[in-house]
């Protein structure tokens, strides 16, 4: 059986791929989301396990929180407002889709969604690529002994 954070990342990939958003894409899970500029001519959505935090509630119990990054990368034909706006809208749709959403199989719920950076200015300047990052934080419903 895979680590819990991997199961969660795979569940997020499946959810992204089974949902209709304003822009079409196929999400993948990766440890190294490195693409050439040619690869990002089409929208890339990459799910990356980020971190696990264990909070000890008592000496004998703890709660785990899992952070998952969702990266959006594309090198659109033009860098006009309309093109960038469409990708910003997609990131916002992803945030809203997952807020409070449960993963019943893992007894987890999305407690926090962060969209930072909303776009990486250095990627726009240097590579003419839109890059955005959404981080979802999930927590188990129960406390572990």
NUSESE-673620 format. One line per 4 residues: number of its first residue (from 1); their letters; for each residue x, y, z of C-alpha. Coordinates in Angstrom, 3 decimals, padded with zeros to 6 digits. Each point is the difference from the previous one (the first is absolute). Layout:
NUM> a> X,Y,Z  ...
REM end
This chain:
1> xxxx> 000.000,000.000,000.000  001.257,003.485,-000.853  000.737,002.705,002.565  -003.053,001.990,001.052
5> xxxx> 001.197,003.185,-001.717  000.428,-001.917,-003.270  -003.512,-001.432,000.288  -001.266,003.548,000.573
9> xxxx> 001.943,001.395,-002.981  -001.375,-002.775,-002.217  -003.549,000.730,001.213  000.480,003.685,-000.884
13> xxxx> 001.276,-000.927,-003.482  -003.041,-002.230,-000.524  -002.346,002.756,001.192  001.607,002.601,-002.267
17> xxxx> -000.215,-002.328,-002.996  -003.640,-000.906,000.623  -001.190,003.611,000.337  -000.781,002.437,-002.793
21> xxxx> 001.736,003.352,000.394  000.046,003.065,-002.253  003.243,-001.169,-001.659  000.764,-003.575,-001.008
25> xxxx> 003.010,-001.841,001.440  001.208,-003.366,001.234  001.455,000.120,003.504  002.945,-002.227,000.939
29> xxxx> 001.865,-000.717,003.221  003.733,000.619,-000.073  002.972,000.329,002.337  001.885,002.164,-002.497
33> xxxx> -002.348,002.291,-001.936  002.683,001.174,-002.402  -001.060,000.733,-003.564  001.660,001.576,-002.994
37> xxxx> -001.519,003.168,-001.406  -001.243,-002.055,-002.958  -001.807,-002.336,002.428  -001.950,002.905,001.484
41> xxxx> -001.543,001.098,-003.284  -002.921,-002.016,001.304  -001.305,000.469,003.529  001.759,-002.195,002.572
45> xxxx> -001.662,-000.690,003.347  002.303,-001.843,002.366  -000.829,-001.325,003.481  002.968,-000.237,002.355
49> xxxx> 000.020,-001.336,003.582  001.436,002.865,002.063  000.087,-000.739,003.727  -001.447,-001.815,003.000
53> xxxx> -000.268,001.747,003.359  -000.665,-001.942,003.190  -001.577,001.926,002.858  000.070,-001.645,003.391
57> xxxx> -003.259,000.670,001.790  000.979,-001.882,003.151  002.945,-002.188,000.856  -001.819,-002.943,-001.508
61> xxxx> -001.959,001.443,-002.912  000.854,001.936,-003.134  -001.641,001.402,-003.095  001.591,000.063,-003.464
65> xxxx> -000.378,002.733,-002.628  000.968,-000.608,-003.627  000.925,002.721,-002.509  -000.326,-000.638,-003.724
69> xxxx> 001.146,002.429,-002.708  -001.838,000.382,-003.286  002.157,001.785,-002.560  -001.402,001.574,-003.141
73> xxxx> 002.453,000.722,-002.811  -000.651,001.202,-003.528  001.756,002.048,-002.610  -002.954,001.642,-001.746
77> xxxx> 000.257,001.354,-003.516  -000.391,003.534,001.316  000.489,001.529,003.411  -002.975,002.305,-000.228
81> xxxx> -002.400,000.498,002.885  -002.674,-002.300,-001.446  002.390,-002.959,-000.220  001.415,000.455,003.495
85> xxxx> -003.481,000.717,001.415  -001.269,-003.358,-001.285  002.769,-001.866,001.831  -000.488,002.043,003.177
89> xxxx> -003.682,-000.948,-000.196  000.925,-003.682,-000.248  002.166,000.199,003.120  -002.854,001.662,001.872
93> xxxx> -002.413,-002.704,-001.185  002.354,-002.664,001.356  000.174,001.745,003.388  -003.790,000.271,000.195
97> xxxx> -000.506,-003.581,-001.145  002.100,-001.449,002.820  -000.951,002.304,002.892  -001.438,-002.095,002.797
101> xxxx> -000.091,-003.052,-002.270  000.340,-003.371,001.681  001.977,-003.028,-001.128  -002.194,-002.684,001.595
105> xxxx> 002.378,-002.880,-000.701  002.693,001.747,002.064  -002.322,001.669,002.549  001.457,003.407,-000.872
109> xxxx> -001.323,003.434,-000.797  001.566,003.002,-001.743  000.404,002.609,002.723  002.022,002.614,-001.846
113> xxxx> 000.742,001.056,-003.555  002.728,002.484,-000.790  000.600,001.547,-003.442  003.547,001.321,000.178
117> xxxx> 001.487,001.096,-002.254  -003.068,000.842,-002.014  002.539,000.306,-002.803  003.788,-000.006,-000.049
121> xxxx> 001.053,003.339,-001.488  003.536,-001.234,-000.680  -001.382,-002.841,-002.159  -002.080,002.466,-002.003
125> xxxx> 003.012,002.289,-000.437  002.662,-002.611,-000.761  -001.901,-002.834,-001.675  -003.336,001.525,-001.061
129> xxxx> -001.567,-002.790,002.093  -002.928,000.266,002.410  000.785,-001.946,003.180  -002.360,-000.144,002.965
133> xxxx> -000.111,-002.069,003.176  -002.958,-001.168,002.077  000.755,-001.733,003.299  -002.724,-002.099,001.627
137> xxxx> 000.266,-001.037,003.642  -001.902,-003.060,001.194  -000.449,-001.370,003.489  -001.213,-003.327,001.309
141> xxxx> -003.395,000.134,001.645  001.185,-002.124,002.909  002.887,000.253,002.421  002.679,-002.713,-000.087
145> x> 001.204,-001.859,003.059
REM end
